[in-house]
Amino acid sequence: MRKFLTLITLILSTELLFAQQDAQQSQYMFNGLYINPAYAGYKEDLNLHSYYRSQWTGIAGSPVSMSIAIDAIANDGNVGLAFQLSNDRLGAQSNIAGYANYSYRIRMNADASSRLAFGFGIGAMQLGINGAELHPNDPEPTQPPGIQNVIVPDGRIGVYYSSNKFYAGLSGDNVISQFINVKNHSYIAQPKPHFYFTTGVLIPVSDGVIFKPSVLLKDDRGGPTSFDINTFLLLGEKLWVGGSYRSRVNLYNKSYLQHDLSNLNSGVLAMELLPIENLRIGYAYDFSVGSLQSYSGGTHELSIGYYFRTRRSRMLTPRYF
C-alpha cells in the first residue's frame, strides 16, 4: 500500500513538473481576494484573513497550502488595497508568492451599495524543488541534488460586481509569469495562467435565515475544467453551514486530455462561525468521491478572519460575500 500511495504522489508530481497548478481552496466564497484582486476593499474595513489547508491527508507528499491577506479601502471607498502572501507545497515542490493588489471601485447607485470593481495585482513567485526528495526508478542525470529555486515576477487581473444580494467576478492569474521561461531550471514547473468565474446570490428564507447558492468555474487551458456548486445557509447572522460539490466539466474541446478521466472529484462540508462581530472562524472538510476515496483521509481547511472596524458601513446589509 505504501508503494502504491508513493506512486500516486510521484505521478501527481510528474504532471506538475510541466505546468504549475494553483492551489485548491474550499472557502474562497468567504474571501474572494484569493482568486480575484478586484475583491480588494469589498469588506470596507481593515480585514485580516488567513487559511491553512492540508489536502489528501494520509498520502505522502500531499499538498499543503497556507496564506495570509490584509485589505482595506481608501479614497472614500473608491479604492481597494490589499496584500497577500502564500506558501504551497506538493511533494518535492514548494512555492512562495506575494502580491500587492489594487482595485478601483465604481459606484453603480446613489448609496454605493452596488459597485463594479476593476483590479490588478503585482508581485513575485519563488518556485522551488528539492531534488533530494525525488526518487525515480531510473536515475535522472539532470536531477538536482538539492534545492533548486527561481524567482519570477507575476501579475493578476480581475473584475468584480457586487450588490446587496448578488455578485459576479471574472479573474486571471499568472498573467506575467507564464511568459518567463524557467526551462534553465529543468525541474521547476512552468507557471500557466488560471481563469476563474464565480457568481452567487442571497435569498432570504425567513427571519434570521438566508440562503446563498454560488458557483465557481476554474480553468487553466491545460488540465480539466473544474466546476464547483456551493450551497450555504446563514443562521441568525452567526453561523454559515453548507457544502460544495466539485466536478470536471467539458466547456470546450481538450483533445490532449486522457479520454477516460472521471468527472467525479470531491464533496465539501463547511461552516463559518461568527462568535463576535469582528471575528470569523471557518472550517471545511473535503472528501474524495473519485478514485482517491479509498486512499485519502480527506482534506482539512481552517480559516480565520478579523475585522478592525474603521468606519460605519454604508451598505444596508452586512458583507455576506
N, C-alpha and C positions, 0 to 999 in steps of 0.2 A: 504494500500500500504506500509506504514512504517513497519508494522509487516512482510509483505512478504519480503521486502528487508533485514530486520534484519535476517529473516530465512535463506535467501541465504548466508549471511555473516557467520552465525553460522555453516551452512553446510560446507562451504569452510574451516572455521577454524577447524572444527572437523576432516576433512580429513587430515589437516596438522599436527594435533597432533600426528599422527603416523609416518609421514615421512616429513622431512624438504625439501621444494622445493626451488630451486634457483629463484631469482628474474628475471622476464621477462624484456627484453630490446628490443628496436626497432632501435637503432642507433649503434649497435655493429659493423656494417660494416665500421664505421668511426674511430673506435679504437678497434682493436681486443684483446687488453690486458685484457678486462673484461671477455673474455671467453677462453683465451689461454695465458699462461705465456711465451710461446716461441715467442710471438709477441714483447716482450720487446726489445727495441733498434731498431725496424724496421724503425722508422722515422729518425734515425741517427742524431737527435738533442735533446736537453733537451726539453721534451714535457710535458706540464701540461694540464690535461684534467679532466673535471668533468661533471656529469649529474644529473638531478633531474627528477623523474618520478612519476606522480600521476595517478594511474590506476583506471578505473571504477568509475569516479567521479559521485557523487550523491548517491552512495551506502555506507551506514555507515560501517566503518571498512575496507574499500577497501585498497589495497596495496599501499604503498608509499615507494619509493626507492631512494637513493642518493649515489653517490660515487665520490671520487677524486683519481686520479692516476698521477704519475710522472714517466717518464722513460728516459733513456739516454743510450749512448754507452760507452764502454771502450776498451782498448787494440786494438786500430786502427779499431774499428767497429766489432771486432770478438766476443765481449761480449756485451750482453744487460742486463741492470739493471733496476728494476722498483719496485715501492712500491704503493700499493693501499689500500684504506680504504673505507668501505661501511657500510651503515646503512639501514636496511629494516624493515618495519612494515606491519603487516597484522592483523587487528583486535586487539586482546589482545597480539599478539606475537610481539616481537622485537628482531632483530639480529644485532650485530655489528661484523665486520670481518676485519682483516688486514693481508696483505701478502707482504713479500719481495720476489721478483721474479728474477730469473737468467736465461739467455739464452746463449747458445754457438752457434754462427752463422758461419756456414761453407761456405766459398766461393765456388761457383759452376762454375765460369768462371773467366777469367782474370781480368775484370774490376769490379768484385764483385757486378754486377747488379743483379745476381741471387744468393740467399743464402738459405741454408737449416739450420733451427734453431731447437735446442732441448732445452726445457726449463722446469723449475720446480719452484714452489713457496712454501714457508714455512711460516706459520702464525698461527693464532688462531681465534676462533669464540666465542663470548659471546651470548649464546642463552637464551632468556628470555620470560616470560609470566606474565601478570598481571591478577591474578585470580579475582580481584575486577571487571574487565571488562567482565567477563563471567557470563551469566545469563541463566543457563539451566532451563528447565521446572521442572525437578526433582532435588532436592538438591544432590550434589555430596560430599560425606564425605571426599574425599581426595583432593578436590579442594583447592588450596592455597588461603588464604585470601588476599594476596597482591602480590608483585612482587617476582618471583622465577627466579633465574639465574644459569647458569652453563657455565664455560669456558672450551673449549676443543681445543687441538692442531689440526691443519689441514694442508693439502698439496694439491697441484695441479700439473699436469704434461701436457706437450703438445709437439707437433712437428709442424713446420710451414715452408712452402716453398713459396718463392716469387721471381718473376722476374719483368721486366718492365711491363708485360702485363697479368700476371697470378699469382694466389695464391691459396693455399690449406692448410688447417690446421685440425689437429685432437687433441682433448684435453679431459681431465677429471678433475673433482674437487671433493672435499670432500673425497679424497683418504685416508686420515688418520682418520678424524672424524667419518667416517662410522663404525670404529671399536671401538669407545669409547661408552660404554654403558651408556646412560643417563636415564635408567629406574628408578633410585632412585629419579629422578625429574619427577614424573609421567606425568606431563602436558607439559613437554619440548619435542619438536619434535625431533625424532632421525634423524640425518643427513644421507642422502643417496647419493651415487655417481651420478654425471651427466656427460654425454658424449656429445661432440659437434663435428660435422664435418661441415666444411664450405669451399666453393670454389667459385671463381669468376674470370672474365676476363675483360680486357679493349679492346674495339673495336672502333677504330677511325671511325667516321661517315663522318665528313667533317672538314674543318679548324675551330678550336675552339669548336668542339662538339665531345664528347667521350661518348660511351655507355658502361655501366657497369652492366651486369647481374650477380647475385650471388645467392647461395642457402645456407641454414643452416638446418642441422638436429640436433635435441636435444632430448636426451632420458635419462631417469633416472631408467629404468628397473622396474618401478612401475606403473606410470601413462601412459597416451597415449603418443606416439612419436609425437613430434611437427616438422613440416616442413615449412620453410619459402622460398618463391620465391621473390627475390628482383630485381627491375629494376630501374636504375638511369641514368640520363644524366648529364654530366659535361659541362657547358656552359661557354666558354671563360676563363676557369680555375678560375672562380669566384663564380660559383653557381652550387651546386648539387640539382637536383629536381628528384623526383621519388616516388616510393611506394613499398609496400610489401603485400603479401597475406600469411596468416598463417593458417595452417590447420592440422588436425590429419591424420597420415598415419599408415598403418599396416605393419611394417617391419618384425615382427615375431609374433608368437602366444603369446598372453597375455590373457589366459583363465580366469584370475581373474578379468578382467575388466568388467564393465557393458556392455552388448551386444548392447544396443540401443543408445550408445553415438553418438552424431552428429560429423561429420568430419569438420563442419564449425567452425571457430574460430573468426578471425578478419582480417580486412584490415588496411593498414597503408599508410598515406600520409606524406612525409617527405621532408625536404630541409636542405641544409647546405650552409651557406654563408661565403665567404672568403673576407671580406671587405678590409683587408690589408694582406700583405704576411704572417704575423706571427699569425693571428687570425682566428679562425673558430667558427662559431655560428650555431648550429643545432636545429631544432625543428621537432617533429614528433607527429602526431595525429592518434591514433588508434581508430577505430570504430568497434563495435561488429557486426558480421553477423550471430551469432548463437542465442541461447536462451536469452542472456543478452541484445540484441539490443533494447528492449523496456524499459529497466530499467536503463541502464548505460548512463551517459552523455559523454562517451568516455574517452580516456586516453591521457594525455598531457605529453610530454617528452622534456626537454630542455637540450642541451649540449653546453659546451664552452671549446675550446681548444686554447692553446697559445704555440708557439714555441720560445725558446730562441736560436737563431742561434749561434751555437758554432763552426761550420765548414762548409766548402763548400761541398755539397752533391756530391758523386761520381757518382750517377746514372744519366743517360741521361734524365730521365723524373722525374717529381715531385712524391712525395709519395702518390699515389692515393688510396692505400689500408689501 
